[in-house]
Amino acid sequence: MSKRIIAVLVALVAPYTLAATAPSMGGMSPTTGEMTSSIDQGLGKGGAMQQPQPKVAASSLPAFHKADANGDGKIEWKEARADKVPRSIFKKEDYENNGSLDQTEWMLAGFDVTEANARAAKSSS
């Protein structure tokens, strides 16, 4: 379980790391030919810093707080079934074997459902 969670967290955090977003020391702009400094780089419209967008497929499941219909902080099979989560995925992601999914398990189930939907769409086309 921990290796999979770490892999997901790395995939989510990697686009925001300093190495991925660090500006260069400056130089000549390839598009305008003007000199730039490291301060100029990474600034968007109005001088605001641009945040990189993660390249992670969006989950096809609703947010945890929306799926948790009874508000008890966990998602039982009845709630997951209402969001069309296959029983096999629910059981696979229920790492604690307590019959419910916490927020991390729900996130992993969302990746699995998204992946399964993509495979189904690819095979039907």
NUMAR-799524 format. One line per 10 residues: number of its first residue (from 1); their letters; for each residue x, y, z of N, C-alpha, C. Coordinates in nm, 4 decimals, padded with zeros to 6 digits. Each point is the difference from the previous one (the first is absolute). Layout:
BEGIN
NUM	A	X,Y,Z,X,Y,Z,X,Y,Z ~ ... .
This chain:
BEGIN
1	MSKRIIAVLV	00.0825,-00.1189,00.0000,-00.0825,00.1189,00.0000,00.0867,00.1250,00.0000 ~ 00.0987,00.0077,00.0839,00.0761,00.1233,00.0143,00.0752,00.0359,-00.1272 ~ 00.0505,-00.0983,-00.0738,00.0707,00.0303,-00.1247,-00.0941,00.0633,-00.1012 ~ -00.1222,-00.0486,-00.0060,-00.0972,00.0534,-00.0958,-00.0414,00.1415,00.0385 ~ -00.0213,00.0236,00.1264,-00.0370,00.1331,00.0468,00.1141,00.0974,-00.0259 ~ 00.1221,-00.0424,00.0258,00.1155,00.0867,-00.0250,00.0097,00.0318,-00.1484 ~ -00.0229,-00.0995,-00.0862,00.0069,00.0237,-00.1442,-00.1055,00.1011,-00.0441 ~ -00.1193,-00.0094,00.0551,-00.1064,00.0949,-00.0346,00.0354,00.1396,00.0489 ~ 00.0492,00.0094,00.1223,00.0367,00.1304,00.0545,00.1134,00.0633,-00.0788 ~ 00.0979,-00.0794,-00.0404,00.1101,00.0533,-00.0812,-00.0540,00.0525,-00.1322 .
11	ALVAPYTLAA	-00.0911,-00.0744,-00.0615,-00.0580,00.0435,-00.1279,-00.0769,00.1310,00.0165 ~ -00.0650,00.0166,00.1143,-00.0768,00.1222,00.0235,00.0885,00.1191,00.0351 ~ 00.1103,-00.0244,00.0698,00.0851,00.1075,00.0496,00.1081,00.0394,-00.0995 ~ 00.0450,-00.0921,-00.0825,00.1134,00.0238,-00.0899,-00.0131,00.1281,-00.0824 ~ -00.1164,00.0312,-00.0561,-00.0072,00.1229,-00.0795,00.0230,00.1267,00.0819 ~ -00.0111,-00.0086,00.1311,00.0127,00.1186,00.0835,00.1361,00.0126,00.0687 ~ 00.0892,-00.0922,-00.0281,00.1297,00.0061,00.0663,00.0835,00.1144,-00.0535 ~ 00.0934,00.0437,00.0796,00.0853,00.1124,-00.0378,00.0768,-00.0312,-00.1273 ~ 00.0488,-00.1213,-00.0138,00.0782,-00.0354,-00.1185,-00.0840,00.0105,-00.1267 ~ -00.1285,-00.0342,00.0099,-00.0850,00.0034,-00.1184,-00.0403,00.1413,-00.0383 .
21	TAPSMGGMSP	00.0043,00.0921,00.0958,-00.0488,00.1342,-00.0283,00.1064,00.1072,00.0117 ~ 00.1218,-00.0380,00.0345,00.1038,00.1002,00.0218,00.0338,00.0723,-00.1300 ~ 00.0000,00.1320,00.0027,00.0358,00.0744,-00.1201,00.1500,-00.0098,-00.0253 ~ 00.0382,00.0207,-00.1242,00.1427,-00.0015,-00.0305,00.0593,00.1323,00.0452 ~ 00.1273,00.0164,-00.0201,00.0675,00.1225,00.0435,-00.0297,00.1174,-00.0931 ~ -00.0775,-00.0225,-00.1016,-00.0315,00.1083,-00.0928,00.0771,-00.0168,-00.1284 ~ -00.0152,00.0948,-00.0885,00.0673,-00.0073,-00.1286,-00.0864,00.0676,-00.1048 ~ 00.0174,-00.0398,-00.1236,-00.0754,00.0611,-00.1081,-00.1252,-00.0806,-00.0266 ~ -00.1116,00.0690,-00.0119,-00.1263,-00.0649,-00.0297,00.0036,-00.0519,-00.1434 ~ -00.0320,-00.1283,-00.0205,00.0028,-00.0531,-00.1352,-00.1110,00.0556,-00.0887 .
31	TTGEMTSSID	-00.1062,00.0496,00.0602,-00.1109,00.0516,-00.0798,00.0125,00.1480,-00.0314 ~ 00.0490,00.0796,00.0948,00.0058,00.1450,-00.0225,00.1411,00.0521,-00.0202 ~ 00.0998,-00.0783,00.0380,00.1379,00.0447,-00.0108,00.0407,00.0960,00.1096 ~ -00.0876,00.0255,00.0958,00.0306,00.0915,00.1107,00.0707,-00.0761,00.1110 ~ 00.0790,00.0738,00.0756,00.0667,-00.0594,00.1144,-00.1023,-00.0184,00.1125 ~ 00.0100,-00.1120,00.0693,-00.0902,-00.0266,00.1122,00.0834,-00.0311,00.1225 ~ -00.0596,00.0179,00.1153,00.0669,-00.0372,00.1244,-00.0799,-00.1120,00.0635 ~ 00.0565,-00.0617,00.1015,-00.0714,-00.1071,00.0677,-00.1265,00.0524,00.0665 ~ -00.0040,00.1279,00.0303,-00.1191,00.0580,00.0615,-00.1135,00.0053,-00.1010 ~ 00.0331,00.0291,-00.1282,-00.1026,00.0093,-00.1032,-00.0617,-00.1351,-00.0330 .
41	QGLGKGGAMQ	00.0774,-00.1053,00.0111,-00.0475,-00.1311,-00.0409,-00.0944,-00.0563,00.1036 ~ -00.1033,-00.0692,-00.0469,-00.0985,-00.0593,00.0895,-00.1114,00.0964,00.0359 ~ 00.0084,00.1240,-00.0484,-00.1055,00.0958,00.0285,-00.1029,-00.0034,-00.1119 ~ -00.1242,00.0013,00.0365,-00.1074,-00.0006,-00.0973,-00.0554,00.1397,-00.0188 ~ -00.1212,00.0048,-00.0506,-00.0673,00.1255,-00.0252,-00.0115,00.0798,00.1300 ~ 00.0378,00.1253,-00.0046,-00.0086,00.0856,00.1181,00.1101,-00.0265,00.1012 ~ 00.1025,-00.0774,-00.0375,00.1115,-00.0254,00.0898,-00.0259,-00.1089,00.1027 ~ -00.1142,-00.0702,-00.0097,-00.0304,-00.1053,00.0968,00.0747,-00.1271,-00.0368 ~ 00.0469,-00.0731,00.1008,00.0693,-00.1260,-00.0257,-00.0976,-00.1009,-00.0588 ~ 00.0424,-00.0706,-00.1021,-00.0826,-00.1034,-00.0603,00.0269,-00.1314,00.0710 .
51	QPQPKVAASS	-00.1053,-00.0707,00.0342,00.0136,-00.1292,00.0641,-00.0078,-00.1087,-00.1061 ~ 00.0923,-00.0940,00.0006,-00.0080,-00.1090,-00.0966,-00.1213,-00.0868,00.0296 ~ -00.0595,-00.0538,-00.1030,-00.1148,-00.0873,00.0168,00.0469,-00.1446,00.0023 ~ -00.0441,-00.0774,00.0989,00.0425,-00.1390,00.0051,-00.0551,-00.0773,-00.1184 ~ 00.0777,-00.0958,-00.0483,-00.0417,-00.0809,-00.1131,-00.0512,-00.1339,00.0530 ~ -00.1061,00.0063,00.0769,-00.0614,-00.1185,00.0590,-00.1433,-00.0052,-00.0485 ~ -00.0429,-00.1170,-00.0442,-00.1372,-00.0133,-00.0486,-00.0979,00.0304,00.1125 ~ -00.1018,00.0745,-00.0320,-00.1023,00.0328,00.0982,-00.0789,-00.1258,00.0351 ~ -00.0349,-00.0121,00.1247,-00.0786,-00.1145,00.0443,-00.1419,00.0130,-00.0523 ~ -00.0583,-00.1139,-00.0329,-00.1388,00.0018,-00.0444,-00.0953,-00.0131,00.1187 .
61	LPAFHKADAN	00.0555,-00.0036,00.1204,-00.0829,-00.0086,00.1201,-00.0178,00.1386,00.0612 ~ -00.1100,00.0209,00.0716,-00.0187,00.1293,00.0663,00.0978,00.0184,00.1159 ~ 00.0130,00.1223,00.0446,00.0866,00.0303,00.1137,-00.0457,-00.0806,00.1216 ~ 00.0950,-00.0283,00.0876,-00.0267,-00.0831,00.1179,-00.1193,00.0516,00.0802 ~ -00.0014,00.1305,00.0293,-00.1067,00.0547,00.0848,-00.1373,-00.0108,-00.0666 ~ -00.0038,-00.0050,-00.1324,-00.1287,-00.0165,-00.0693,-00.0427,-00.1461,-00.0012 ~ 00.0960,-00.0896,-00.0142,-00.0317,-00.1428,-00.0027,-00.0379,-00.0517,00.1387 ~ 00.0511,00.0649,00.1032,-00.0294,-00.0401,00.1384,-00.1380,00.0538,00.0377 ~ -00.1029,-00.0679,-00.0494,-00.1381,00.0484,00.0130,-00.0442,00.0204,00.1440 ~ 00.0422,-00.0875,00.0911,-00.0446,00.0134,00.1386,00.0955,00.0822,00.0861 .
71	GDGKIEWKEA	00.1100,00.0474,-00.0585,00.0911,00.0899,00.0702,00.0784,-00.0612,00.1145 ~ 00.0207,-00.1321,-00.0030,00.0718,-00.0644,00.1107,00.1519,-00.0079,-00.0216 ~ 00.0494,00.0587,-00.1069,00.1438,00.0032,-00.0232,00.0560,-00.1231,-00.0678 ~ -00.0857,-00.0870,-00.0476,00.0424,-00.1187,-00.0746,-00.1090,-00.0344,-00.1015 ~ 00.0404,-00.0746,-00.1007,-00.0954,-00.0367,-00.1042,-00.0218,-00.1508,00.0059 ~ -00.1226,-00.0370,00.0370,-00.0361,-00.1408,00.0061,-00.0374,-00.0472,-00.1403 ~ -00.0142,-00.1317,-00.0151,-00.0330,-00.0584,-00.1297,-00.1282,00.0600,-00.0574 ~ -00.0993,00.0224,00.0833,-00.1275,00.0554,-00.0467,00.0212,00.1364,-00.0671 ~ 00.0858,00.0831,00.0588,00.0278,00.1324,-00.0570,00.0839,-00.0128,-00.1280 ~ 00.0970,-00.0903,00.0015,00.0847,-00.0195,-00.1186,-00.0814,-00.0563,-00.1161 .
81	RADKVPRSIF	-00.0897,-00.0923,00.0301,-00.0853,-00.0590,-00.1038,-00.0867,00.1073,-00.0655 ~ -00.0457,00.0976,00.0766,-00.0809,00.1090,-00.0549,00.0801,00.0821,-00.1018 ~ 00.1323,00.0006,00.0143,00.0872,00.0717,-00.0942,00.0585,-00.0931,-00.1051 ~ -00.0592,-00.1195,-00.0122,00.0371,-00.0975,-00.1032,00.1442,-00.0507,00.0102 ~ 00.0464,-00.0171,00.1221,00.1318,-00.0602,00.0216,-00.0179,-00.1513,-00.0049 ~ 00.0732,-00.0689,-00.0883,-00.0113,-00.1463,-00.0035,00.0427,-00.0614,00.1336 ~ -00.0680,-00.1057,00.0389,00.0288,-00.0669,00.1276,00.1474,-00.0447,00.0065 ~ 00.0540,-00.0459,-00.1131,00.1390,-00.0468,-00.0010,00.0974,00.1128,00.0344 ~ -00.0263,00.1194,-00.0495,00.0867,00.1147,00.0303,-00.0172,00.0410,00.1458 ~ -00.1243,00.0007,00.0483,-00.0244,00.0345,00.1400,00.0783,-00.0932,00.0917 .
91	KKEDYENNGS	-00.0087,-00.1314,-00.0261,00.0705,-00.0971,00.0848,00.1516,00.0148,-00.0123 ~ 00.0485,00.0262,-00.1220,00.1440,00.0146,-00.0225,00.0565,00.1184,00.0775 ~ -00.0729,00.1116,00.0024,00.0503,00.1219,00.0639,-00.0313,00.0085,00.1487 ~ -00.0796,-00.0905,00.0526,-00.0285,-00.0032,00.1439,00.1159,-00.0686,00.0716 ~ 00.1124,00.0729,00.0102,00.1230,-00.0566,00.0550,-00.0135,-00.0430,00.1454 ~ -00.0851,00.0681,00.0737,-00.0151,-00.0336,00.1420,-00.1017,-00.1121,00.0214 ~ -00.0635,-00.0441,-00.1089,-00.1004,-00.1075,00.0059,-00.1064,00.0272,00.1058 ~ -00.0450,00.1258,00.0054,-00.1023,00.0363,00.0983,-00.1358,00.0277,-00.0647 ~ -00.0113,-00.0282,-00.1296,-00.1286,00.0173,-00.0676,-00.0294,00.1430,-00.0392 ~ 00.0999,00.0882,00.0108,-00.0198,00.1394,-00.0397,00.1315,00.0555,-00.0547 .
101	LDQTEWMLAG	-00.0105,00.1118,-00.0720,00.1174,00.0647,-00.0563,00.0220,00.1347,00.0675 ~ 00.1262,00.0261,00.0382,00.0327,00.1334,00.0506,00.0350,00.0884,-00.1201 ~ 00.0443,00.1229,00.0236,00.0255,00.0926,-00.1103,00.1089,-00.0506,-00.0947 ~ 00.1072,-00.0550,00.0527,00.1079,-00.0506,-00.0852,-00.0479,-00.1174,-00.0832 ~ -00.0708,-00.0916,00.0628,-00.0516,-00.1163,-00.0725,-00.0997,00.0437,-00.1073 ~ -00.0821,00.1005,00.0299,-00.0964,00.0520,-00.0981,00.0736,00.0601,-00.1202 ~ 00.1091,00.0721,00.0268,00.0782,00.0589,-00.1082,00.0566,-00.1107,-00.0900 ~ 00.0537,-00.1054,00.0601,00.0553,-00.1108,-00.0773,-00.1097,-00.0717,-00.0783 ~ -00.1164,-00.0152,00.0597,-00.1130,-00.0609,-00.0714,-00.0376,00.0856,-00.1204 ~ 00.0078,00.1312,00.0162,-00.0313,00.0908,-00.1108,00.0946,-00.0199,-00.1164 .
111	FDVTEANARA	00.1297,-00.0183,00.0283,00.0965,-00.0274,-00.1070,-00.0324,-00.1321,-00.0683 ~ -00.0366,-00.1009,00.0791,-00.0326,-00.1308,-00.0573,-00.1238,00.0069,-00.0890 ~ -00.1031,00.0697,00.0452,-00.1223,00.0128,-00.0788,00.0282,00.0775,-00.1285 ~ 00.0764,00.1075,00.0099,00.0346,00.0787,-00.1178,00.0767,-00.0860,-00.1004 ~ 00.0961,-00.0772,00.0500,00.0785,-00.0885,-00.0862,-00.0883,-00.1065,-00.0645 ~ -00.0900,-00.0591,00.0772,-00.0902,-00.1024,-00.0536,-00.0922,00.0595,-00.1060 ~ -00.0498,00.1219,00.0234,-00.0861,00.0657,-00.0984,00.0760,00.0299,-00.1284 ~ 00.1255,00.0415,00.0125,00.0820,00.0285,-00.1185,00.0260,-00.1273,-00.0798 ~ 00.0282,-00.1104,00.0705,00.0217,-00.1267,-00.0689,-00.1267,-00.0448,-00.0727 ~ -00.1156,00.0154,00.0666,-00.1268,-00.0395,-00.0616,-00.0295,00.0853,-00.1239 .
121	AKSSS	00.0261,00.1297,00.0092,-00.0244,00.0887,-00.1138,00.0926,-00.0345,-00.1164 ~ 00.1247,-00.0332,00.0321,00.0988,-00.0327,-00.1031,-00.0373,-00.1303,-00.0703 ~ -00.0479,-00.0976,00.0763,-00.0338,-00.1297,-00.0593,-00.1293,00.0059,-00.0816 ~ -00.0879,00.0955,00.0322,-00.1257,00.0121,-00.0754,00.0146,00.0804,-00.1273 ~ 00.1131,00.0706,-00.0149,00.0175,00.0804,-00.1215,00.0808,-00.0695,-00.1058 .
